[in-house]
Amino acid sequence: MHIYLQPFGEIERPLLEDIGKALQEIYGFPYKINPSSDLPINAFFRKRGQWHSSTILEKALNIGIPEDAERVLGIADVDLFVENLNFVFGEANPYHGTAIISLFRLRPEYYRLPPDEKLFQQRAKKEAIHEIGHTYGLDHCADPRCIMHFSNTLADTDCKGPSFCEKCRKKLK
């Protein structure tokens, strides 16, 4: 069984490999990187200038899941949203074992700060681990250091550790 990474658009291979290695270390499954795909055009909401993550999960990730897929993680460099929220860093579908993360708001440059590649990579790995955690049925955690803590802001993501608290670790097993 493998964790498949499904890039949407141009995502740098070294970043995909870093994310894959982090997921492999945490969840114990080797990763595979699929060829890049296009996002489903009906997921783009022109009025908002954003992409609806639930539509992407439904149209692009929940179909054609490889037989040897333990989980599938979509990775996109576009601004994602769900109803009732301005944006999301990611979304998961536990029923299908699929999730998607957005790199769009994880870069310091988005906030008019100097580039910091190491910080950007840490954020991407944290969001990937978090969303795959949801595919295993984990909910948001009250512990702000736990990887499953809800990220309402990027400061929340930065505050989190790269792994699970003891309570979430037990639930995962």
Secondary structure by P-SEA (a helix, b strand, c coil): ccbbbbbcccccaaaaaaaaaaaaaaccbbbbbcccccccccccccccccccaaaaaaccccccccccccbbbbbbccccccccccccccccccccccccccccccccccccccccaaaaaaaaaaaaaaaaaaaacccccccccccccccccaaaaaaccccccaaaaaaac
